[in-house]
Amino acid sequence: LAGQGPFKSVLDGDVFCYYADGEWKTSSSGKSLAVLNPSNGKTQYKVTACTRDEVNKAFQSAKKAQKEWAKVPLCKRAEYLYKAAAILKAHKTPIAECLVREVAKPAKDSVTEVVRSADLIVYTAEEGIRILSQGKFLVSDSFPGNDRNKLCFTSKVPLGVVLCIPPFNYPVNLSVSKLGPALIAGNAVVLKPPTQGAVSAIHMMHCFHLAGFPKGLLSCVTIKVSELGDYLTTHPMVNCISFTGGCETGISISRKANMVPLQMELGGKDAFIVLDDADLEAAATNVIKGGFAFSGQRCTAVKVVLAQESIADTLVSKINAKVAKLTVGPPEQDCDIVPVVSDASANFIEGLVSDAKQKGAKLCQDWKRQGNLIWPILVDKVKPEMRIAWEEPFGPIIPVIRIKTQEEGIKHCNASRYGLQGCVFTQSLDRAMQVSDAMETGTVQINAAPARGPDHFPFQGVRDSGIGSQGITNSINMMVKIKTTVMNLPSNSYTIA
């Protein structure tokens, strides 16, 4: 279904196009980028490789279109978004098919991602109307030494052109979580999708095209990052960057961005602390759900379990019993564990497991790998000197560190370079709040695994996990700036009694 029917225009021969000036185009470079199927390592799709000049023209068109878009009434902007959401939901099947084939997302989860994204767009439009329709009024004599001869009006105005860069694991949802807030706030958008996930994002963008957004307002450029990545992120017409992806890439972008506002989510080493009074059955269930969903390829996946020694054996036993029930195989069959995105990712994961085993950790299951498909493993008795205690695997591997006290668990969590999310399992409200207050992460979940959603919840990290806060409301506020107008009066203004 990809590139067929209403999506026919996004495909030129066997190459998927880029989007600019309201049209789908093939790059003059004549080059393409291969999108591999993680299940078999073969080329599934090809996307056109844009040139430097084509990227520049996309920004020029965006800059021009944004000036007119900012004049469009807020309620009309919302109507465009409502239409895009309806079209996206109506075409969930071909987009979900792309997700299955290019990022190996289980079929049912792929459909869920598209539907969830449509719902996010609708909520964004509604929230945008609430936020952006309100300003602030101040009078000067509320500050000492001033008379009431100045009236101050503040409003929220768009930043300009927002560069949106989503990751491979949620190329639709994390695209619209950036596009929606940017558009309702009056900005233009240049989207740079991940190569693995590009075709899903291209189909998503076509839904916005079908909704009739003004030409030039939206662009989707597919590039070879090694050649044009820096040019894209340092382009002088970029007024904001919203990036979700690898830590090192995000840090590199932030160092070069100068005065451009940044919204970045760069991954995590989400700690799962289990105290000795916890409901161990619930904890084990959440380790499985939080750690192995989409083969652990989630920024909020459980990345390390910190269990108090007195309950560790029982907890590990319960987790192992549940691991044995996980299905392993292709995403088309809705298996629990599917291939990870690339050979490089699989090799990295294998390196972490090998290092832990050599240094004395216990593998609770036999290591098994076929290509990019890695069978789930719980790695018990992990020590701080092992790489897996600190590095983010982004795969179906969960380490267990045994701790004596809750303070030891907190100390390990806070010593990480990451600080996205964490969680604690306990039946004591007092202990839960103690851990929450002490844990240096953007979010703390109590008696539930780390999770990204719901999409309107604030979502942020500390340290190398990111800059700024996401979540629909926070994203809208981040993509606007305060404009102040002061009316200077010839005489003081007071209410007449």
Secondary structure in CASP SS format (residue, H / E / C, confidence):
PFRMAT SS
TARGET T0000
AUTHOR 0000-0000-0000
METHOD secondary structure of the structure
MODEL  1
L C 1.00
A C 1.00
G C 1.00
Q C 1.00
G H 1.00
P H 1.00
F H 1.00
K H 1.00
S H 1.00
V H 1.00
L E 1.00
D E 1.00
G C 1.00
D C 1.00
V E 1.00
F E 1.00
C C 1.00
Y E 1.00
Y E 1.00
A E 1.00
D C 1.00
G C 1.00
E E 1.00
W E 1.00
K E 1.00
T C 1.00
S C 1.00
S C 1.00
S C 1.00
G C 1.00
K C 1.00
S E 1.00
L E 1.00
A E 1.00
V E 1.00
L E 1.00
N C 1.00
P C 1.00
S C 1.00
N C 1.00
G C 1.00
K C 1.00
T E 1.00
Q E 1.00
Y E 1.00
K E 1.00
V E 1.00
T E 1.00
A C 1.00
C C 1.00
T C 1.00
R H 1.00
D H 1.00
E H 1.00
V H 1.00
N H 1.00
K H 1.00
A H 1.00
F H 1.00
Q H 1.00
S H 1.00
A H 1.00
K H 1.00
K H 1.00
A H 1.00
Q H 1.00
K H 1.00
E H 1.00
W H 1.00
A C 1.00
K C 1.00
V C 1.00
P C 1.00
L H 1.00
C H 1.00
K H 1.00
R H 1.00
A H 1.00
E H 1.00
Y H 1.00
L H 1.00
Y H 1.00
K H 1.00
A H 1.00
A H 1.00
A H 1.00
I H 1.00
L H 1.00
K H 1.00
A H 1.00
H C 1.00
K H 1.00
T H 1.00
P H 1.00
I H 1.00
A H 1.00
E H 1.00
C H 1.00
L H 1.00
V H 1.00
R H 1.00
E H 1.00
V H 1.00
A C 1.00
K C 1.00
P C 1.00
A H 1.00
K H 1.00
D H 1.00
S H 1.00
V H 1.00
T H 1.00
E H 1.00
V H 1.00
V H 1.00
R H 1.00
S H 1.00
A H 1.00
D H 1.00
L H 1.00
I H 1.00
V H 1.00
Y H 1.00
T H 1.00
A H 1.00
E H 1.00
E H 1.00
G H 1.00
I H 1.00
R H 1.00
I H 1.00
L H 1.00
S C 1.00
Q C 1.00
G C 1.00
K E 1.00
F E 1.00
L E 1.00
V E 1.00
S H 1.00
D H 1.00
S H 1.00
F C 1.00
P C 1.00
G C 1.00
N C 1.00
D C 1.00
R C 1.00
N C 1.00
K E 1.00
L E 1.00
C E 1.00
F E 1.00
T E 1.00
S E 1.00
K E 1.00
V E 1.00
P E 1.00
L C 1.00
G C 1.00
V E 1.00
V E 1.00
L E 1.00
C E 1.00
I E 1.00
P C 1.00
P C 1.00
F C 1.00
N C 1.00
Y C 1.00
P C 1.00
V C 1.00
N H 1.00
L H 1.00
S H 1.00
V H 1.00
S H 1.00
K H 1.00
L H 1.00
G H 1.00
P H 1.00
A H 1.00
L H 1.00
I H 1.00
A C 1.00
G C 1.00
N C 1.00
A E 1.00
V E 1.00
V E 1.00
L E 1.00
K C 1.00
P C 1.00
P C 1.00
T C 1.00
Q C 1.00
G C 1.00
A H 1.00
V H 1.00
S H 1.00
A H 1.00
I H 1.00
H H 1.00
M H 1.00
M H 1.00
H H 1.00
C H 1.00
F H 1.00
H H 1.00
L H 1.00
A C 1.00
G C 1.00
F C 1.00
P C 1.00
K C 1.00
G C 1.00
L C 1.00
L E 1.00
S E 1.00
C E 1.00
V C 1.00
T C 1.00
I C 1.00
K C 1.00
V H 1.00
S H 1.00
E H 1.00
L H 1.00
G H 1.00
D H 1.00
Y H 1.00
L H 1.00
T H 1.00
T C 1.00
H C 1.00
P C 1.00
M C 1.00
V C 1.00
N C 1.00
C E 1.00
I E 1.00
S E 1.00
F E 1.00
T E 1.00
G C 1.00
G C 1.00
C H 1.00
E H 1.00
T H 1.00
G H 1.00
I H 1.00
S H 1.00
I H 1.00
S H 1.00
R H 1.00
K H 1.00
A C 1.00
N C 1.00
M C 1.00
V C 1.00
P C 1.00
L E 1.00
Q E 1.00
M E 1.00
E E 1.00
L C 1.00
G C 1.00
G C 1.00
K C 1.00
D C 1.00
A E 1.00
F E 1.00
I E 1.00
V E 1.00
L C 1.00
D C 1.00
D C 1.00
A C 1.00
D C 1.00
L H 1.00
E H 1.00
A H 1.00
A H 1.00
A H 1.00
T H 1.00
N H 1.00
V H 1.00
I H 1.00
K H 1.00
G H 1.00
G H 1.00
F H 1.00
A H 1.00
F H 1.00
S H 1.00
G H 1.00
Q C 1.00
R C 1.00
C C 1.00
T C 1.00
A C 1.00
V C 1.00
K C 1.00
V E 1.00
V E 1.00
L E 1.00
A E 1.00
Q E 1.00
E H 1.00
S H 1.00
I H 1.00
A H 1.00
D H 1.00
T H 1.00
L H 1.00
V H 1.00
S H 1.00
K H 1.00
I H 1.00
N H 1.00
A H 1.00
K H 1.00
V H 1.00
A C 1.00
K C 1.00
L C 1.00
T C 1.00
V E 1.00
G C 1.00
P C 1.00
P H 1.00
E H 1.00
Q H 1.00
D C 1.00
C C 1.00
D C 1.00
I E 1.00
V C 1.00
P C 1.00
V C 1.00
V C 1.00
S C 1.00
D H 1.00
A H 1.00
S H 1.00
A H 1.00
N H 1.00
F H 1.00
I H 1.00
E H 1.00
G H 1.00
L H 1.00
V H 1.00
S H 1.00
D H 1.00
A H 1.00
K H 1.00
Q H 1.00
K C 1.00
G C 1.00
A C 1.00
K E 1.00
L E 1.00
C C 1.00
Q C 1.00
D C 1.00
W C 1.00
K C 1.00
R E 1.00
Q E 1.00
G C 1.00
N C 1.00
L E 1.00
I E 1.00
W C 1.00
P C 1.00
I E 1.00
L E 1.00
V E 1.00
D E 1.00
K C 1.00
V C 1.00
K C 1.00
P C 1.00
E C 1.00
M C 1.00
R H 1.00
I H 1.00
A H 1.00
W C 1.00
E C 1.00
E C 1.00
P C 1.00
F C 1.00
G C 1.00
P C 1.00
I E 1.00
I E 1.00
P E 1.00
V E 1.00
I E 1.00
R E 1.00
I E 1.00
K C 1.00
T C 1.00
Q H 1.00
E H 1.00
E H 1.00
G H 1.00
I H 1.00
K H 1.00
H H 1.00
C H 1.00
N H 1.00
A H 1.00
S C 1.00
R C 1.00
Y C 1.00
G C 1.00
L C 1.00
Q E 1.00
G E 1.00
C E 1.00
V E 1.00
F E 1.00
T C 1.00
Q C 1.00
S C 1.00
L H 1.00
D H 1.00
R H 1.00
A H 1.00
M H 1.00
Q H 1.00
V H 1.00
S H 1.00
D H 1.00
A H 1.00
M C 1.00
E C 1.00
T C 1.00
G C 1.00
T E 1.00
V E 1.00
Q E 1.00
I E 1.00
N C 1.00
A C 1.00
A C 1.00
P C 1.00
A C 1.00
R C 1.00
G C 1.00
P C 1.00
D C 1.00
H C 1.00
F C 1.00
P C 1.00
F E 1.00
Q E 1.00
G C 1.00
V C 1.00
R H 1.00
D H 1.00
S H 1.00
G E 1.00
I E 1.00
G C 1.00
S E 1.00
Q E 1.00
G C 1.00
I H 1.00
T H 1.00
N H 1.00
S H 1.00
I H 1.00
N H 1.00
M H 1.00
M C 1.00
V E 1.00
K E 1.00
I E 1.00
K E 1.00
T E 1.00
T E 1.00
V E 1.00
M E 1.00
N E 1.00
L C 1.00
P C 1.00
S C 1.00
N C 1.00
S C 1.00
Y C 1.00
T C 1.00
I C 1.00
A C 1.00
END
